[in-house]
Amino acid sequence: MSANVRRRELITLLGGAAAAWPLAARAQQATMPVVGFVNARAAEGYAHFGTAFRKGLEEAGYVEGQNVMVEYHWLDGRYDRLPSLMADLVRRRVAVIATPGTTVAALAAKAVTSTIPIVFGVGEDPVKLGLVTSMARPGGNATGINFFSVETTTKRLGLLHDLMPKAARIAVLVNPANAPIADATLRDIPEAARAIGVQIQVLKASTSREIEAAFATLGREPADALFVAADGFFVSRRVQFALLAVRYAIPVIYNSREYAEAGGLMSYGTDIADRLRQAGVMSGQILKGAKPADLPVIQSTKFEFVINLQAARALGLEVPNSIQLLADEVIE
C-alpha cells in the first residue's frame, strides 16, 4: 500500500471520527432529562438566579450540560405567555417544570399537567392555592417552597411605619396581571393597615408606562409612603422604581433586596437565592426518582431586611439607629 493511499485512509478515518463526535454529543444531549425553568423576571441581570438553581441541582448530583439540560424561560412580566409556554413544555414531556418564584406560573403548570413533576416557589399557602393536598404529603405532581410573601406583608408595612411614624396614608402598588399575588395583597393589607392606624390608597400597574403613571398619580394625590407588592415584573424594573421614588420624593418599601441594591430605600422578604437553590435540590431529587407527592413542602426560614442609606439621604430621611440595628444589611 502506497504512502498516499495510507494517508487518504487515515484522513477518511479521522474525518469520520470527527463527524461522529458531534452526533454522539447530540445523542447524549437528546437523552438527558430537561428541566423547564420559568421565572417572571427579565433575563438581564439575573444570571445569579440561574447560578443558585444550578448549585442546588449540583448538590443533588446533576450538572447542567453533563447529565441534565435546563431551559430558561424569562417572562419579563408577560404572564399572558404562560398558557402556551406550559402547553409546549408538557407537549415535549420535560422531566421537571420549575417555577421557583412565580405563583401564577405554578398554577398555569398545574392546570395543564397532572403527571409532569412541578417544583414551585409560592408566597401563599400552597394548599389553599390547590397545588398540594397538604404541606407534609403534597399528594400530587407538585411540591416546592413556601416563602411567606403574604405573611411578610404585615411585617413590611410595620417597618415602613416605623420609619414614617407620622404617615397617615400609604399607597399600595400591585400588578393585576399577577392576580394571585395582587389579590392576596389587597386581601391582607387592609387589616395590617388598620392595626397601625393608616389609610390605604391602591394603585395598579402591569407595564413600565403604568408604573410611571402610578407615581404621577402620587404626584397629584400625595401619599406619605409607598408599599410595592411582591412581583417578578416589578423587580425587573427596580432601577425605574428607585429613580421615580427620588423624583417624586416618596419613601418606598419592597419585598426583595435587589431593589435596595439598585437604589431603593428598604426591603424585607425571604432570601431569594436560597429559595432557588432549594428548588434546584428538589428538582434533582425528582430527577433521581423521588415523587413530588412524597416530598414535603419546604418553608423558608431565611428573611432579609436591607436599608439603603444613600436612598434615605436622597429622600431627606434620617433612618434611626433603632431601625438600622434591625437590618441584616445597611448599604452606605
Secondary structure, DSSP 8 states (H G I E B T S, - for coil): --HHHHHHHHHHHHHHHHHHHHHHHHHHHHHS-EEEEEESS-STT-HHHHHHHHHHHHHTT--BTTTBEEEEEE-TT-GGGHHHHHHHHHHTT-SEEEETT-HHHHHHHHHH-SSS-EEEEESS-TTTTTS-S-SS---SSEEEEE--TTHHHHHHHHHHHHH-TT--EEEEEE-TTSHHHHHHHHHHHHHHHHHHT-EEEEEE-SSHHHHHHHHHHHHHS--SEEEE---HHHHHTHHHHHHHHHHTT--EEESSHHHHHTT-SEEEEE-HHHHHHHHHHHHHHHHTT--GGGS--EE---EEEEEEHHHHHHTT----HHHHTT-SEEE-
